[in-house]
Amino acid sequence: MNSKEYIASGKLELYVYGLLSEAENIEIANLAKQNKEINDEIISIENAMVNLSSSFSPFLSADNYEKTKSKLDLGANKTILLNTKVNRYNYIGWAAAAILIVGIGYQYNQQISFKNEIVTLENEKSKLNEIVVATQSEIEQNKSIINVIRDSNNKIITLAGQTVSPSSSAKVYWNKNTQTVYVDASQLPEPPQGMVYQVWSLKLKPSLTPTSIGLLDNFKTNDSRIFKVENTNDAEAFGITLEPTGGSKNPTMEQLYTLGTV
């Protein structure tokens, strides 16, 4: 903090009243030695405290002084009753000073509390903004998926479950006009840890020739389970196998989950 921020924070008042920790007292004492503006402010606060306390103490005039002196000269054998009102005013003065200190301390704590609340609100606002952005992104993604499915130019190839998983199935949406291929893998079971589904474009003649056109990564986090893969212009069939993370150069036929011809 600069000197103006220190003065506005109320810490200097708490320093004068002795309400700060030892570390904070040392910090401000060192700062006062280096910064005249802060040192002057500390002196000003101390003077204000002295004036506040003395304002509650009665003024002793010269006449009162002489009267008091004459009573004291009456002799040591006489007991002089002192006016307890003087002490009472002194106590009131110090009590007022104590109330002022407590009030400043309360205001300082309230200021810290308000700052913490503001920080909390800003964090909550940031989180809400993140949720809104994520929601908007999800909405846009869902719109894109719906457009893919509803496009009348799509050729839909159904991939049936195979021996390793007869209950599995998938669909390929192949749009030759836009040169895009999407795979609906919502009917495939979640792959085991360390494994990933790999999509293959297959040529059946003159011999079976598989070409990888993509991995179904982030399967767990993709709620729609619809994936865009690479385009293929000459596919005669599509297959999906379960492969180690990162995929394989050739399909593991023992882990062929779905297969369908164009």
C-alpha positions in Angstrom: 0.0 0.0 0.0 1.1 3.6 -0.6 1.0 6.2 2.1 -2.5 7.4 1.2 -3.9 3.9 1.3 -2.3 3.3 4.7 -3.8 6.5 6.1 -7.3 5.6 4.7 -7.2 2.0 5.9 -7.4 3.0 9.6 -4.3 0.9 10.5 -2.5 4.0 11.8 -5.2 4.6 14.4 -5.1 1.0 15.5 -1.3 1.4 15.7 -1.6 4.5 18.0 -4.2 2.7 20.2 -2.0 -0.4 20.5 -4.5 -2.8 18.9 -2.2 -4.3 16.2 0.0 -7.3 16.4 3.7 -7.0 17.2 4.6 -7.7 13.5 2.2 -5.0 12.3 3.5 -2.5 14.9 7.1 -3.1 13.7 6.1 -2.7 10.1 4.4 0.6 10.7 7.1 1.9 12.9 9.7 1.2 10.2 7.4 2.7 7.6 7.1 5.9 9.7 10.8 6.3 9.8 11.0 6.2 6.0 7.8 8.1 5.1 7.2 11.6 6.5 3.6 11.7 5.5 2.8 8.6 7.5 4.9 9.8 10.4 3.0 13.1 10.4 -0.3 11.3 10.4 0.7 9.2 13.4 1.7 12.4 15.3 -1.6 14.0 14.3 -3.5 11.0 15.7 -1.6 11.0 18.9 -2.3 14.7 19.4 -6.0 14.2 18.7 -6.0 11.5 21.4 -4.3 13.8 23.9 -6.8 16.6 23.1 -9.7 14.2 23.4 -8.6 13.1 26.8 -7.7 16.5 28.1 -11.0 17.9 26.9 -12.7 15.8 29.6 -10.4 17.0 32.4 -11.4 20.2 34.3 -9.5 23.4 33.8 -7.5 24.4 36.9 -7.5 28.3 37.1 -5.0 30.3 39.1 -7.6 31.1 41.7 -8.4 27.5 42.2 -4.7 26.8 42.6 -4.3 29.4 45.4 -7.4 28.1 47.2 -6.0 24.5 47.1 -2.6 25.8 48.2 -4.1 27.6 51.2 -6.0 24.5 52.3 -2.8 22.5 52.2 -1.1 25.2 54.3 -3.6 24.7 57.2 -1.4 22.0 58.6 -0.5 18.4 58.4 -3.0 17.4 61.2 -6.0 18.3 59.1 -7.4 16.0 56.6 -8.4 17.6 53.3 -11.2 16.1 51.4 -10.4 16.2 47.7 -13.1 16.7 45.2 -13.7 13.3 43.6 -15.4 15.0 40.7 -12.0 15.7 39.2 -11.1 12.0 39.1 -14.6 11.2 37.8 -14.1 13.5 34.8 -10.7 12.0 34.1 -12.3 8.5 34.1 -15.0 9.8 31.7 -12.3 11.2 29.4 -10.4 7.9 29.3 -13.7 6.0 28.9 -14.6 8.1 25.9 -11.2 7.5 24.4 -11.6 3.7 24.9 -15.0 3.9 23.2 -13.5 5.7 20.3 -10.8 3.0 20.0 -13.4 0.2 20.1 -15.5 2.1 17.5 -12.5 2.4 15.1 -11.6 -1.2 15.6 -15.2 -2.2 14.9 -15.2 -0.1 11.7 -11.9 -1.6 10.6 -13.2 -5.2 11.1 -16.4 -4.2 9.2 -14.3 -2.9 6.4 -12.3 -6.2 6.2 -15.5 -8.1 6.4 -17.0 -6.1 3.5 -13.9 -6.6 1.4 -14.0 -10.4 2.0 -17.7 -10.4 1.0 -16.9 -8.5 -2.2 -14.1 -11.0 -3.0 -16.6 -13.9 -2.4 -19.2 -12.3 -4.6 -16.7 -11.7 -7.4 -15.6 -15.4 -7.2 -19.2 -16.5 -7.4 -19.8 -14.2 -10.4 -16.8 -15.6 -12.1 -18.1 -19.2 -11.5 -21.5 -18.3 -12.9 -19.9 -16.7 -16.0 -18.0 -20.0 -16.5 -21.2 -22.0 -16.2 -23.0 -19.7 -18.6 -20.2 -20.0 -21.2 -20.1 -23.8 -20.8 -23.9 -24.0 -21.1 -23.9 -21.8 -24.3 -21.1 -24.0 -25.8 -23.2 -27.1 -25.0 -26.3 -25.6 -26.6 -24.3 -24.7 -29.7 -22.9 -28.3 -29.8 -26.3 -29.8 -29.5 -27.7 -27.6 -32.3 -24.8 -28.8 -34.5 -25.6 -32.4 -33.7 -29.3 -32.0 -34.4 -28.4 -30.4 -37.8 -26.1 -33.3 -38.6 -28.8 -35.9 -37.8 -31.6 -34.0 -39.6 -29.6 -33.3 -42.8 -31.5 -35.1 -45.6 -28.3 -35.4 -47.6 -26.8 -37.8 -45.0 -26.3 -41.4 -45.8 -27.0 -43.4 -42.7 -25.1 -46.6 -42.2 -26.1 -48.8 -39.3 -23.3 -50.8 -37.6 -24.5 -54.0 -35.9 -23.0 -55.6 -32.8 -20.5 -58.4 -33.3 -19.4 -61.5 -31.4 -17.5 -59.7 -28.7 -20.5 -57.4 -27.9 -23.8 -58.5 -29.7 -25.9 -55.9 -27.9 -23.7 -53.0 -29.2 -24.6 -50.9 -32.2 -23.6 -47.6 -33.8 -24.6 -45.3 -36.7 -22.5 -43.5 -39.2 -23.8 -40.3 -40.8 -21.9 -39.7 -44.1 -22.6 -36.5 -46.0 -20.8 -36.6 -49.4 -21.8 -33.1 -50.2 -20.1 -31.5 -47.1 -17.5 -34.3 -47.0 -18.2 -34.9 -43.3 -18.6 -38.1 -41.3 -20.1 -38.4 -37.8 -20.4 -41.5 -35.6 -23.2 -42.0 -33.1 -21.7 -44.3 -30.5 -24.4 -43.9 -27.9 -25.1 -47.6 -28.0 -21.5 -48.7 -27.3 -20.5 -49.6 -23.7 -18.0 -47.3 -22.0 -14.5 -48.4 -22.9 -12.3 -49.8 -20.1 -9.5 -47.8 -18.6 -6.6 -47.5 -21.0 -8.7 -48.4 -24.1 -10.4 -46.4 -26.8 -12.8 -47.1 -29.7 -11.2 -46.7 -33.2 -13.3 -46.2 -36.4 -12.3 -47.9 -39.6 -13.2 -47.3 -43.2 -13.2 -50.6 -45.0 -12.6 -51.6 -48.6 -14.0 -55.1 -49.2 -12.7 -55.8 -52.7 -10.4 -57.1 -54.0 -9.3 -57.8 -50.4 -10.2 -56.4 -47.0 -8.3 -53.1 -46.6 -9.0 -51.1 -43.3 -8.1 -47.4 -43.0 -8.4 -45.6 -39.6 -10.6 -42.5 -39.8 -10.5 -41.5 -36.1 -10.6 -42.3 -32.4 -13.6 -41.8 -30.2 -11.6 -39.9 -27.5 -13.2 -38.3 -24.4 -15.9 -40.9 -24.5 -16.8 -40.4 -20.8 -17.2 -36.6 -21.0 -19.0 -36.6 -24.4 -22.6 -36.7 -23.2 -24.1 -36.9 -26.7 -21.6 -39.7 -27.7 -21.6 -38.3 -31.3 -18.1 -37.8 -32.8 -16.8 -36.2 -35.9 -14.2 -38.4 -37.8 -12.2 -38.0 -40.9 -14.0 -38.2 -44.3 -13.7 -41.2 -46.6 -14.6 -41.2 -50.2 -14.4 -44.8 -51.1 -15.6 -46.7 -48.0 -17.6 -49.9 -48.7 -18.1 -50.6 -45.0 -17.4 -49.2 -41.5 -16.2 -51.0 -38.4 -15.4 -50.0 -34.8 -12.9 -51.8 -32.7 -11.6 -51.5 -29.2 -7.9 -50.6 -29.1 -5.3 -49.5 -26.6 -5.2 -45.7 -25.9 -3.7 -43.9 -28.9 -5.1 -46.4 -31.4 -3.6 -49.1 -33.5 -2.2 -49.3 -37.1 -4.4 -52.3 -37.9 -7.7 -53.2 -36.3 -7.8 -55.9 -33.6 -10.5 -58.2 -35.1 -11.0 -60.0 -31.9 -12.2 -56.7 -30.5 -14.5 -55.8 -33.4 -17.6 -54.3 -31.7 -19.7 -53.1 -34.6 -19.7 -53.6 -38.4 -21.9 -52.3 -41.3 -21.7 -52.1 -45.1 -22.5 -49.0 -47.1 
